[in-house]
């Protein structure tokens, strides 16, 4: 998976994700939606046969920290599933 930041400012981040299916991005979007500081979280896939998407997050706080926090939270959940 390849991730690059296309745009970032004090409340918005747009990230390009290559080499991943919509499964991970959808899980991340749902995790972001649980955060009360997130105003918008969504993704766009230009074509269903191309594994490249753009994720947009707008938050009240630092959007990069918000995305990283959501990813860490998902990682913890996956580890818990591995243990069980």
C-alpha positions as CSV (number, residue, x, y, z in Angstrom):
1,X,0.0,0.0,0.0
2,X,1.3,3.5,-0.9
3,X,-0.1,6.6,0.8
4,X,0.6,10.2,-0.2
5,X,-0.8,13.4,1.1
6,X,-2.3,15.5,-1.7
7,X,-3.5,18.4,0.4
8,X,-3.4,19.4,4.0
9,X,-4.3,22.5,6.0
10,X,-5.3,23.2,9.6
11,X,-8.6,21.3,9.4
12,X,-8.6,19.2,6.1
13,X,-6.5,16.4,4.7
14,X,-6.8,14.7,1.4
15,X,-4.8,11.5,1.1
16,X,-4.2,9.3,-2.0
17,X,-4.1,5.6,-1.2
18,X,-2.8,3.1,-3.9
19,X,-2.7,-0.7,-3.8
20,X,-5.6,-1.2,-1.4
21,X,-9.2,-2.2,-1.8
22,X,-12.2,-0.2,-0.5
23,X,-12.4,-2.5,2.5
24,X,-9.7,-0.8,4.5
25,X,-10.7,2.7,3.4
26,X,-14.3,2.0,4.4
27,X,-13.3,0.7,7.8
28,X,-11.2,3.8,8.3
29,X,-14.0,6.1,7.3
30,X,-16.4,4.4,9.8
31,X,-13.8,4.7,12.5
32,X,-13.3,8.4,11.7
33,X,-17.1,8.9,11.8
34,X,-17.1,7.7,15.5
35,X,-14.8,10.7,16.4
36,X,-16.9,13.7,17.5
37,X,-14.3,16.1,16.1
38,X,-14.6,14.8,12.6
39,X,-16.9,16.9,10.4
40,X,-16.5,15.0,7.1
41,X,-14.9,11.7,6.2
42,X,-15.3,10.1,2.8
43,X,-13.5,8.6,-0.1
44,X,-13.7,8.4,-3.8
45,X,-12.6,5.7,-6.2
46,X,-12.2,6.9,-9.7
47,X,-12.7,3.5,-11.3
48,X,-13.7,0.2,-9.7
49,X,-10.9,-1.7,-11.5
50,X,-8.2,0.7,-10.3
51,X,-7.0,0.2,-6.7
52,X,-6.5,3.9,-6.0
53,X,-8.7,6.1,-3.9
54,X,-8.7,9.6,-2.4
55,X,-9.7,9.9,1.3
56,X,-10.9,13.3,2.5
57,X,-11.2,14.2,6.2
58,X,-12.2,17.5,7.7
59,X,-12.0,17.8,11.5
60,X,-12.1,20.4,14.2
61,X,-8.5,19.5,15.2
62,X,-5.3,18.4,13.4
63,X,-6.6,16.2,10.6
64,X,-3.4,14.3,10.2
65,X,-3.4,13.3,13.9
66,X,-7.0,12.4,13.6
67,X,-6.3,10.0,10.7
68,X,-3.3,8.5,12.5
69,X,-5.3,8.0,15.7
70,X,-8.1,6.2,13.8
71,X,-5.6,3.9,12.1
72,X,-4.0,3.1,15.4
73,X,-7.4,2.3,16.8
74,X,-8.1,-0.1,13.9
75,X,-4.8,-1.7,14.5
76,X,-5.6,-2.4,18.1
77,X,-9.0,-3.9,17.1
78,X,-7.3,-6.2,14.5
79,X,-4.7,-7.4,17.1
80,X,-7.6,-8.2,19.5
81,X,-9.2,-10.3,16.8
82,X,-5.9,-12.2,16.2
83,X,-5.6,-13.0,19.9
84,X,-9.1,-14.5,20.0
